[in-house]
Amino acid sequence: MTQDRTSAVTVAEAAWGLDAPDWIMALAEACDRLGSQRAAADALGYSPAVVNQVLRNTYRGDMRKVEDKVRGAFLGETVACPVLGALTKDRCRENQALPFAATNSVRVRLWRACRGGCPHAKGGEHAE
């Protein structure tokens, strides 16, 4: 017996209503297009549980971080990185989270830029 799976778009609309943010709907559409929440989660670097909670509007983590990842990965939004030039928002978030690496000159420049006033840096959350 085959069980019909509820589409992610239906889940998001039920949780968020008709005024769901564009990035939520982009995430839901990506889940349906890729075939599963797991596939979308893998593309974002999150667990399927996080994607499920975001779609259901129950996620207690950093929703802005998830939004940036979705906007970069599924909506193609970019930022002007002072070190790397134009890059997608998800890649920007990934670069901000990289640890300091004195052996890599690009990583040193990224570390300094991400923590030295870049308008795309997300507060002090990455300064460890």
Backbone hydrogen bonds in HBPLUS format (Angstrom, degrees):
<---DONOR---> <-ACCEPTOR-->    atom                        ^
c    i                          cat <-CA-CA->   ^        H-A-AA   ^      H-
h    n   atom  resd res      DA  || num        DHA   H-A  angle D-A-AA Bond
n    s   type  num  typ     dist DA aas  dist angle  dist       angle   num
A0011-VAL N   A0007-SER O   3.12 MM   4  6.49 156.7  2.17 147.7 154.1     1
A0012-ALA N   A0008-ALA O   2.87 MM   4  6.09 164.0  1.90 152.1 155.9     2
A0013-GLU N   A0009-VAL O   2.91 MM   4  6.07 163.6  1.93 151.1 155.8     3
A0014-ALA N   A0010-THR O   3.01 MM   4  6.12 154.0  2.07 144.9 151.8     4
A0015-ALA N   A0011-VAL O   3.07 MM   4  6.29 149.9  2.17 145.7 153.6     5
A0016-TRP N   A0012-ALA O   2.76 MM   4  5.74 165.7  1.78 158.2 162.4     6
A0017-GLY N   A0013-GLU O   2.82 MM   4  4.87 139.0  1.99 124.3 133.6     7
A0024-ILE N   A0021-PRO O   3.07 MM   3  5.34 128.8  2.34 104.0 117.1     8
A0025-MET N   A0021-PRO O   3.21 MM   4  6.63 160.6  2.25 155.3 160.0     9
A0026-ALA N   A0022-ASP O   2.92 MM   4  6.16 146.2  2.04 141.5 151.8    10
A0027-LEU N   A0023-TRP O   2.94 MM   4  6.12 150.6  2.03 139.0 146.2    11
A0028-ALA N   A0024-ILE O   2.91 MM   4  6.22 162.6  1.94 151.0 155.7    12
A0029-GLU N   A0025-MET O   2.84 MM   4  5.99 162.7  1.87 147.9 152.8    13
A0030-ALA N   A0026-ALA O   2.92 MM   4  6.05 148.9  2.02 139.8 148.5    14
A0031-CYS N   A0027-LEU O   2.93 MM   4  6.24 154.1  2.00 150.3 157.2    15
A0032-ASP N   A0028-ALA O   3.07 MM   4  6.40 161.5  2.10 151.0 155.2    16
A0033-ARG N   A0029-GLU O   2.80 MM   4  5.96 159.2  1.84 148.3 155.0    17
A0034-LEU N   A0030-ALA O   2.77 MM   4  5.79 161.9  1.81 151.1 155.7    18
A0035-GLY N   A0031-CYS O   2.92 MM   4  5.87 122.8  2.26 134.3 148.2    19
A0040-ALA N   A0036-SER O   3.34 MM   4  6.63 160.0  2.38 140.9 145.6    20
A0041-ALA N   A0037-GLN O   2.79 MM   4  5.95 158.1  1.84 149.6 156.7    21
A0042-ASP N   A0038-ARG O   2.85 MM   4  6.06 157.7  1.90 150.8 156.3    22
A0043-ALA N   A0039-ALA O   3.11 MM   4  6.35 152.2  2.19 141.5 148.5    23
A0044-LEU N   A0040-ALA O   3.11 MM   4  6.39 135.3  2.32 141.4 153.3    24
A0044-LEU N   A0041-ALA O   3.08 MM   3  5.10 130.4  2.33  96.2 109.7    25
A0045-GLY N   A0041-ALA O   2.82 MM   4  5.92 129.2  2.08 146.6 161.5    26
A0046-TYR N   A0041-ALA O   2.95 MM   5  4.87 161.2  1.98 141.9 141.9    27
A0050-VAL N   A0047-SER O   3.12 MM   3  5.40 125.6  2.43 103.3 115.6    28
A0051-VAL N   A0047-SER O   3.32 MM   4  6.74 163.8  2.35 152.9 156.0    29
A0052-ASN N   A0048-PRO O   2.90 MM   4  6.10 161.6  1.93 151.2 156.7    30
A0053-GLN N   A0049-ALA O   2.93 MM   4  6.12 160.4  1.97 147.7 152.7    31
A0054-VAL N   A0050-VAL O   2.87 MM   4  6.08 156.8  1.92 154.7 161.3    32
A0055-LEU N   A0051-VAL O   2.96 MM   4  6.16 167.3  1.97 153.5 156.7    33
A0056-ARG N   A0052-ASN O   3.02 MM   4  6.20 145.3  2.14 141.9 151.7    34
A0058-THR N   A0053-GLN O   2.85 MM   5  5.02 170.7  1.86 151.2 151.9    35
A0057-ASN N   A0054-VAL O   3.05 MM   3  4.96 159.3  2.09 103.2 109.3    36
A0065-LYS N   A0062-ASP O   3.17 MM   3  5.44 126.2  2.47 101.2 113.8    37
A0066-VAL N   A0062-ASP O   3.28 MM   4  6.71 158.7  2.33 148.5 153.9    38
A0067-GLU N   A0063-MET O   2.83 MM   4  6.06 160.4  1.86 149.5 155.7    39
A0068-ASP N   A0064-ARG O   2.93 MM   4  6.17 161.7  1.96 147.9 151.5    40
A0069-LYS N   A0065-LYS O   3.04 MM   4  6.31 159.0  2.09 147.9 153.7    41
A0070-VAL N   A0066-VAL O   2.88 MM   4  6.16 161.2  1.92 157.9 162.7    42
A0071-ARG N   A0067-GLU O   2.77 MM   4  5.96 168.4  1.78 158.4 162.2    43
A0072-GLY N   A0068-ASP O   2.97 MM   4  6.09 150.8  2.06 144.4 151.4    44
A0073-ALA N   A0069-LYS O   2.85 MM   4  5.94 170.7  1.86 151.7 154.9    45
A0074-PHE N   A0070-VAL O   2.78 MM   4  5.41 162.0  1.81 146.1 152.5    46
A0077-GLU N   A0071-ARG O   2.90 MM   6  5.54 166.9  1.91 144.6 141.4    47
A0089-LYS N   A0077-GLU O   2.97 MM  12  6.06 149.5  2.07 150.0 149.1    48
A0079-VAL N   A0087-LEU O   2.82 MM   8  5.69 154.2  1.89 158.8 162.6    49
A0087-LEU N   A0079-VAL O   3.07 MM   8  5.69 154.5  2.14 154.6 162.5    50
A0081-CYS N   A0085-GLY O   2.79 MM   4  4.65 150.9  1.87 129.4 125.9    51
A0085-GLY N   A0081-CYS O   2.94 MM   4  4.65 143.6  2.07 126.7 131.3    52
A0091-ARG N   A0088-THR O   3.06 MM   3  5.37 119.8  2.44 103.7 118.0    53
A0092-CYS N   A0088-THR O   3.00 MM   4  6.35 151.0  2.09 150.2 159.5    54
A0093-ARG N   A0089-LYS O   3.02 MM   4  6.28 162.4  2.05 148.9 152.0    55
A0094-GLU N   A0090-ASP O   3.01 MM   4  6.26 154.5  2.07 142.8 150.1    56
A0095-ASN N   A0091-ARG O   2.88 MM   4  6.12 157.4  1.93 149.1 154.7    57
A0096-GLN N   A0092-CYS O   2.98 MM   4  6.26 152.7  2.05 150.4 158.0    58
A0097-ALA N   A0093-ARG O   3.22 MM   4  6.45 141.2  2.38 141.6 150.8    59
A0097-ALA N   A0094-GLU O   3.20 MM   3  5.27 129.0  2.47  95.9 108.7    60
A0098-LEU N   A0095-ASN O   3.22 MM   3  5.29 156.3  2.28 102.5 109.6    61
A0104-ASN N   A0101-ALA O   3.08 MM   3  5.71 168.5  2.09 123.3 125.1    62
A0108-VAL N   A0104-ASN O   2.99 MM   4  6.32 149.0  2.09 151.7 161.4    63
A0109-ARG N   A0105-SER O   3.05 MM   4  6.29 161.5  2.09 143.8 148.1    64
A0110-LEU N   A0106-VAL O   2.82 MM   4  6.10 157.4  1.87 151.4 158.4    65
A0111-TRP N   A0107-ARG O   2.82 MM   4  5.92 162.3  1.85 145.6 150.7    66
A0112-ARG N   A0108-VAL O   3.04 MM   4  6.29 164.9  2.06 151.5 154.8    67
A0113-ALA N   A0109-ARG O   2.89 MM   4  6.04 163.3  1.92 149.1 154.5    68
A0114-CYS N   A0110-LEU O   2.78 MM   4  5.80 172.8  1.78 159.8 162.1    69
A0115-ARG N   A0111-TRP O   3.22 MM   4  6.22 138.8  2.40 138.0 147.5    70
A0116-GLY N   A0112-ARG O   2.80 MM   4  5.51 106.6  2.35 138.2 154.8    71
A0116-GLY N   A0113-ALA O   3.27 MM   3  4.95 155.7  2.33  95.5 102.7    72
A0121-ALA N   A0118-CYS O   3.13 MM   3  5.45 160.2  2.17 111.6 117.6    73
A0127-ALA N   A0124-GLY O   3.20 MM   3  5.34 143.0  2.34 103.9 114.1    74
